[in-house]
Amino acid sequence: MATPQPPLKGLLVGTGFFSQFHIEAWIRLPNISIVAVCGLDAHEVLAFSQKWSIPNVYTSFEEALEQEKPDFVDIITPPTTHFSLVQQAAQRGIDIICQKPIAPSLTEAQALVSLAEKYQVRLMVHENFRFQPWHRELKKLLDSGVVGNQIYSIYWRMRMGDGWQTDAYLARQPYFRDYPQLLVYETGVHLIDTLRYLTNSDVTGVMSRLHRRNPQIRGEDSGMVFLEFENKIEAILDMSRYNEGSHHNPRYTFAECLFIDTNGGTLRLFPNGSIEIQPLGLPPTMHFYPHNDYGFAGDCVFACQQHFVDSLLSHQPFETSGKAYLKNLEIQEQIYAKSPFRTETTPQNAS
């Protein structure tokens, strides 16, 4: 009889808004024990540990690494802190899952990935959008050939509506207001990665128009991006954090609509997670599959972290390894190079 494997010991770094989704998912995962949490503010770290029953707290990352000797670290801090944290973990041979953006620039991201490779530690980017249940289901449908075997075009319209107010982002992620680049850097990169996942191909051409609608922030908050992929696939990202969508929870699917046209018909994703299939010459039908409004965006954080654990234990590649993720950042850089965002001068209507 095989000896049971002891749980993997994890160290959580960061107690900001999104860390709640990480820890809630870790608690539900088997073979995982979050042994400590680390953050700069002692009161916040203590409160977080008490809320989630984490046994040990630290304000020094170095001390946490030395004392706990974790199997992996989960980095959920602002991008400017990532290089130092990855460096300290990598030097000790500790595997890493790191939130995106993984670095403030492509150059620093490349250096960060090289650092992990130098010390031969495994690095996964916490890119959870591709793990949303509707995207996994769309991929299954595309691979099954239910609407043919060639994608022609994809149209993704996203309206988050959380960035038009004068106090936009202050309540949840206030540092967004000071990002010199916002929409593509923080949100659009998710969509880029998901499109690469759905099409199983890389981008060969980029056109873009980016705008800042809210004068209270530094970065762009709306834009249109046209992407050419291998295999003659074209995609349009029609994105805005300023204007609102019609669904009560725009952060469920992050899509007012996601339409995929192929040589055999069309797949449609709607804001409530429902999927419609329409083969050419036939009426559309609803496709039923499991998804729930639990956690973040269909519980994709849980699915993402499950993939991290499964890949660690099986020694299989991560879908979003640091090296693989650099391709998304190269596309992101091309988008900004093609269209430095334009500042709007119209009066702000927010109350």
N, C-alpha and C positions, 0 to 999 in steps of 0.2 A: 504493500500500500504506500502510495506516494506521501511524502511528508508535506503538510500544508505550508504554503509559502507565507511568511509573515507579511503584514501590511506594509505597503510603501509609505515611508514617512515624508510628509510634505511640510514645507515652510511657506506660509503666505506672507507676501510683502505688499503692504498697502491696504488702507481701510476706507478708501473713497467710495463714491456712489456705486460703481460697478462691482466692487468686491463682494457685495451681498449676494450677487448671482453666482460668483465663483464658489464661495464657501457653502452655500446652500446645495450646490451640485456635488461638491466634494463629499459632503456628509452622506449623500445618498449612494455614493459609489462604493462598491465592495473593494476590499484589498487596499483601502486608503485610510491613512490616519494623519490628519492635520495636527502636528504636534506643537506648532507655535505660530504666532503672528507677529510681524514687525512693522513699525511705523514711526514717524518722527514725533508725533504728539502722544505723550504717555497716557493722557486721559482718554483720548480717542481709541488707542490700542487696547487699553484695559476694558473700556466699554464694549468694544467689538468682541474681545475674547470672552467676556462674560455672557454676552448675548448668544454667542455660537458655541459656548462650552469648549473653548480652545485652552489647553492647559497652561501654556507658557507665553509670555509676552516680552518683547524686546523693543528698544528704540535704536539699537545698534545692529545693523545687518551683519557686520563682521562677528560680533559676539554671538548672534543667533546661529550663524553657520558653525562656529567653533563648538558651541555648547550642544546643539541639537544634532549636528551631522546628518542632515536630511538626505533622502534619496533624490528629492527634486525640490525646486523652488518655483513658486507661482508668482510672477511679477505683475502687479496691478497698479503701477505708479505712473506718473506723467512721463512722456517719452524722453525728456532730457535726463532722466535718472537711469535709463535702462543700461547704457553702456557700462557704467561703473558697477551696477548690480550684477550684470551678466559676467563681467570680468572677475568679480570676487567669487561668484559661484563656480565659474568654469575653472579657475585656478585650483579649486578644491575637488574637481572631478564630479561636480553635481549637475545632473540634468536639469533642464530649464523649460518651462512654458511661460511665454511672455506676451502680455497684451500688446495690441497694435494701437497707434503707430509704434513700430519697434524702435524708431529713432527719429530725430528731427529732420534728417536729410538722408538721401540715398547714400552718400559717401560714408556717413556714420553707420548706417545700417549694414553696408558692405563690410566695414571694419568689425562690427559687432558679430556678424556671421563668421568672419575669418577667425575671430577670437575663439568662438565655440569650436570651430574645426581644429584650431591649433591645439586645444586641450582635449580634443576628442570627447567632448560631451555632446549630448543630444539636445537640440534646440528646436522647439516648436512654437510657431506664432499662434496665439489664441484668436485665430480667424474663424469666428463661429457662424457667419452668414451661410456658408456652403453647407453647414450642418443643420440648417433649418429644415423641418420635415417636408415642406412643399418643394424645396429645391432638390432634396434627395429623391422625392417622388417624381419630379419633372425629369430628372436624370434617368431614372428607371424607365419612364415612358419613352424617352428619346432612344435609349439603348434597345428597347424592345421592338422598335420599328413600327409602333402603332400608328404613327403619322409619317412614315417614310424613313429614309436613311440619310437625308441631307438637309441640314439647317440652312435656310436662306437668310433670315433676318430675325433680330430680337429687338423689341421695343420695351423699355423699362421706364415707367413714369413713377417717380417718388415725390410725395408731398408730405413733409413731416410737420410743418406748421408750428415748430417750437422755437423759431428764431425771429419773429416779427416784433416782439415786444421790446420796449426800451430797456427792460431788465432781462433780456433774453439770456438764458443759460445760467444765470446767477444762482438759482435755487439748487441746481443739480450738478453742473460741471462748469463752474465759473471761469476756469482757465480757457475755455473755448473762446471767450470774448477777445483774448489777447493773441490767439493763434494768427500768425501772418497769412497762413493758408488754412482754410477750415473745411469746406464742403468736400472736396476731393480727398484731402489729406486724412480727414477723420471718418467720413462716411462713404464717399465714392469709391474708395479703395476696396471696401467690402463688395460692392457691386462688380468691380473689375474682377476680383478673385472668383466670385460666383459665376460670372460669364465664362471665365477660363475653365472652370469646373464643368459647366453645362456643355460647352462646345468641345471640350477636350482639345483645345488648340490655343495658340498664342496670337497676340496682336501684332499686326504688320503695318498698321497705319492709324494715325490719330488726327482728328480735328476737334476743336473745342471753342466754346464761348462761355466765359465765367463772369459773374457779376456779384457785387455786394449790394443787396437791397436795404439792409439795416445799417444805417450809418453809425450805430452804437458799437459795432464790432470792427475788428481789424481785417479779417479774412473774408473770402467770398462765401456766399450762402445760397447761390443758385447758379445753374449753368446747364448747357447742352453739350454733350460729348458724343462724337461719332467715332466708332471703332471699326476698323477692318481686321478681320481674323483670317487665319489660314483657312483653306478650303472654301474661299469666296463667301464667308459668312460676314454679315454686317450687323452692327448693333448701335442703337441710340440709347443713351442715358439722358433722360429728361428729369433733372433733379432740382429740388428746392427744399431748403429748411425754412424758408420764409413763408411761402404760401401754404395753405392748408388743404388737406384732402377731405373726402366725404366720409371716410370710415371713422368710427369713434376711437379706434386705437391704431393710428398710423404706424406705430412701432411694432405691430404684430408681424406683418409680412414685409413692411417697408416698401410696399408696392401698391400704388393706386391701380396699376395694371402691369402685368408682365406677359407679353404676347410673343410666342415663338412660332414663326412661319417656316414650314418645311416643304419638301417636294411631295409630301403626302397629306398635308393639312395644317392644322393649327392647334397649339396648346395655349390655354389662357389661365393665368393665375390671378385671382381677385383678392381684395384686401382682407377678406375674412378667412383666407386660406383655402377656399374652394378652387378646384381645378376643373376646367372644361376641355373636352377633347372634341375636335371637329375634323374628321377625315374629309378629304376633298369629295364633294358630291353628296355628302350626308349631313343631316342636322347635328348640331352640337349636343353632347350628352355630358352630364356631370360625372366626374370620376371620384369615387369615395375612397378615402385612405385615412389612417389615424393621425390626428394632430389635435393638440390641446393648448389653450391659452394659459399656460403655466410657466412660471419662471420668466425668462426673457425670450421673446420671439419664438414661441413653440418649443421651449425648453432646449434651445440649441446650445446653450452653455454646457448643459449636462452631456449632450451628445458629443460636443467638441472635446470635453475633458475625458469622456469615456474612450474616445479615439486615442488620446494621449496615453492613457493608462494601458489600453490594449496593445498599442504599438510598443510601449516600453517593455511590457511583459513578453511579447512575442518577438521582439527584436526586428519588427517590420518598420519600413519608412513611414514618417509622418506625411499626411497629405499636404500639410502646410509647414514643412520644415523651413528653417531660416533661409536656406539656400534657394528653395523653390519660391519662397515669398518675395525674394528680391525682384523677380520678374514683374510682380504687381507694382513695385515701387519704381521700376524703370518706366512703366507705362504711365504712372502717376506723374513722374517728372516730365514726360513728353507732353502730357495734357497741360501742365502749367507753362511749359515753354511755348506751346502753341497759342495760349491765351492768358496773358497776365490779366487778372480780373479787373473789371471796371467799377469804379465807385459811383453809386447813384447819388444824384443831387436833389431828387424830389423830396418833398416834405414827408416826415415820418408820421404815420397815422395811428401808431400805437398809443394807447392811453397810459 
